[in-house]
Amino acid sequence: MSLRCKKGDMAIIVKGVYAGHFVTVLEFVGNSMGIRPNGDFVEYRDLWLAQSDTIEHPFAYLNPCMGKGQIHAPDHHLLPIRPGDLQESDETEKEIENV
C-alpha cells in the first residue's frame, strides 16, 4: 500500500480525535505500539509526525521528543492538500460557471 502523504505536505485530518485540524507533515515515523484506555495494546501503522498550531496534545509532557502542537497521525487519517489539487478545483469551478 502506498502512502497518501509525504514529508512537507500540508494536510487536513479527516478522521479521529483531531478531525478538522490542519497540519504540516514533518517526518515518517512508521509503526508504533500504544496502549488503549482499557489497557489493551494496539499497533499503529504508517504514522507521521505532524505539527499544528491549533492542537494541544494532552499527553505531550510524557514524550519529551515531541514539541508543542506535535502529534502522531496515521497516514489514512490525513488528506494531503497540494498546490495542484487547488488548481484543479479552480478549473472545475470555471467549467461550472461557463455551463
C-alpha positions in Angstrom: 0.0 0.0 0.0 1.3 3.4 -0.8 1.2 6.4 1.5 -1.0 9.4 0.8 1.2 12.0 2.4 4.8 12.9 2.0 7.2 15.0 4.1 6.4 18.7 3.9 2.8 18.3 2.9 0.0 20.4 4.4 -2.9 18.1 5.3 -6.2 18.1 6.9 -7.0 15.5 9.5 -10.2 13.7 8.3 -10.6 11.0 11.0 -10.1 10.7 14.7 -10.0 13.0 17.7 -8.3 15.8 15.8 -10.5 15.7 12.7 -10.8 19.1 11.0 -7.4 20.4 12.1 -4.8 21.4 9.5 -1.2 20.0 10.0 2.2 20.1 8.4 3.6 16.7 7.8 7.1 16.6 9.4 8.5 13.1 9.1 7.5 9.5 8.7 7.6 7.6 11.9 6.5 4.1 10.8 4.7 1.7 13.1 4.4 2.1 16.8 2.7 0.3 19.8 0.3 2.1 22.0 -2.0 1.4 24.9 -5.7 2.0 24.8 -7.6 3.5 27.8 -8.7 -0.1 28.7 -5.1 -1.3 29.0 -5.1 -3.2 25.7 -2.1 -2.8 23.4 -2.7 -1.6 19.9 -0.3 -1.3 16.9 -0.5 1.9 14.9 0.8 1.7 11.3 2.1 4.3 8.9 2.4 7.1 11.4 3.5 10.6 10.6 4.9 13.2 13.0 2.7 16.3 12.3 2.7 19.9 13.5 -0.3 22.1 14.1 -0.7 25.5 15.8 -4.3 24.5 16.8 -3.6 21.2 18.6 -2.5 20.9 22.2 -1.8 17.3 22.8 -2.9 16.4 26.3 0.0 13.9 26.9 2.8 15.8 25.2 4.6 16.2 28.5 5.0 12.4 28.6 7.1 12.4 25.5 9.9 14.9 25.6 10.8 14.2 21.9 7.6 15.8 20.7 7.2 19.5 20.6 4.2 21.7 21.3 1.4 21.0 18.8 3.0 17.8 17.5 1.1 14.6 17.2 1.5 11.2 15.6 -1.2 10.7 12.9 -1.8 7.6 10.8 -1.5 8.2 7.1 -5.1 7.1 6.5 -6.3 9.9 8.8 -4.7 12.6 6.7 -5.8 14.1 3.4 -2.9 16.0 1.8 -3.5 19.4 0.3 -1.1 20.2 -2.6 -1.0 23.2 -4.9 -2.0 21.0 -7.9 -5.1 19.9 -6.0 -6.2 23.5 -5.5 -5.6 24.4 -9.2 -7.9 21.5 -10.3 -10.7 22.7 -8.1 -10.4 26.2 -9.6 -10.7 24.9 -13.1 -13.7 22.9 -12.1 -15.4 26.0 -10.8 -14.7 27.9 -14.0 -16.2 25.0 -16.0 -19.4 25.1 -13.9 -19.7 28.8 -14.3 -19.5 28.5 -18.1 -22.3 26.0 -18.2 
